[in-house]
Structures are given as structure tokens and as C-alpha cells.
Amino acid sequence: MTKGRIRNNVRKLRFLGSEMTQQELAEKIGVTRQTVIAVEQDKYSPSLDVAFRMARVFGVPLEEVFQYETTEPEARG
């Protein structure tokens, strides 16, 4: 099985609308600022619950916040 990588647009989404700070996002989703920093730097993948909370705060679908990338093409059935 090929290992994938989760990419995110958290930093971009924070600045698109209201220029939300890392601290403001952290408070809205119930995590620490350090967690937001780690997610933005691709050093930490949040739980599914936190990922959905982020998407809800930004008002976008989950796939707009996080993308799963693999090195081999997905099988289609």
C-alpha cells in the first residue's frame, strides 16, 4: 500500500476572509495555537473531528481545507 500525505490550506483560508490569527482559529476549534501551527506546517494531521471543525469555521467543504495526496494513481472501479 502506498503511503499518502495530507496537505492543507489552513493558512490560506485564515487570510482569505477576515485575516484570522492562529490564536483565534485555535479558540474557535478548541485546540491550542501550537496545534494550529503544527497543522499549517504539515507536521501534524488533526483528528477528523478537528478537521471538520476547521472546515465549519471557514465555511467550506472539508476537501477544500485538507487534501490527501498519494504517489500512485487511485484505482477506479
C-alpha positions as CSV (number, residue, x, y, z in Angstrom):
1,M,0.0,0.0,0.0
2,T,1.3,3.4,-1.0
3,K,1.7,6.0,1.8
4,G,0.0,9.3,1.2
5,R,0.4,12.8,2.5
6,I,-2.2,15.2,3.9
7,R,-1.8,18.7,2.6
8,N,-3.8,21.7,3.8
9,N,-4.9,25.2,3.0
10,V,-5.4,26.3,6.6
11,R,-3.0,29.3,6.4
12,K,-4.5,30.5,3.1
13,L,-8.1,30.1,4.4
14,R,-7.2,32.1,7.6
15,F,-6.2,35.1,5.5
16,L,-8.8,34.9,2.7
17,G,-11.7,36.4,4.6
18,S,-11.1,38.0,8.0
19,E,-7.3,37.5,8.4
20,M,-8.0,35.3,11.4
21,T,-5.0,34.7,13.7
22,Q,-3.8,31.3,14.7
23,Q,-5.0,32.0,18.2
24,E,-8.5,33.0,17.0
25,L,-8.7,29.8,15.0
26,A,-7.4,27.7,17.9
27,E,-10.1,29.1,20.2
28,K,-12.9,28.6,17.7
29,I,-12.0,24.9,17.2
30,G,-10.9,24.1,20.8
31,V,-7.2,23.4,20.3
32,T,-4.0,25.2,21.2
33,R,-2.3,27.7,19.0
34,Q,0.7,25.3,18.8
35,T,-1.7,22.7,17.3
36,V,-2.7,25.2,14.6
37,I,0.9,26.0,13.9
38,A,1.8,22.3,13.5
39,V,-1.1,21.6,11.2
40,E,-0.2,24.6,9.0
41,Q,3.4,23.4,8.7
42,D,2.3,19.8,7.8
43,K,3.9,18.5,10.9
44,Y,0.6,17.2,12.4
45,S,-2.6,15.8,10.9
46,P,-5.6,16.7,13.1
47,S,-8.3,14.3,14.2
48,L,-11.3,14.0,11.9
49,D,-13.3,15.9,14.5
50,V,-10.9,18.9,14.5
51,A,-10.6,18.8,10.7
52,F,-14.4,19.1,10.4
53,R,-14.5,21.9,12.9
54,M,-11.9,23.8,10.9
55,A,-13.9,23.4,7.7
56,R,-17.0,24.6,9.5
57,V,-15.2,27.7,10.9
58,F,-14.0,28.6,7.3
59,G,-17.5,27.8,5.8
60,V,-16.0,25.4,3.2
61,P,-16.1,21.7,2.5
62,L,-13.5,19.5,4.2
63,E,-11.8,18.8,0.9
64,E,-11.1,22.5,0.5
65,V,-9.2,22.5,3.8
66,F,-7.4,19.1,3.5
67,Q,-6.3,17.1,0.5
68,Y,-4.9,13.5,0.6
69,E,-2.1,13.0,-2.0
70,T,-0.5,9.7,-3.0
71,T,2.3,8.9,-5.3
72,E,0.3,6.4,-7.3
73,P,-3.0,7.0,-9.1
74,E,-6.2,5.9,-7.3
75,A,-7.9,2.8,-8.5
76,R,-11.2,3.4,-10.2
77,G,-13.9,0.9,-10.3
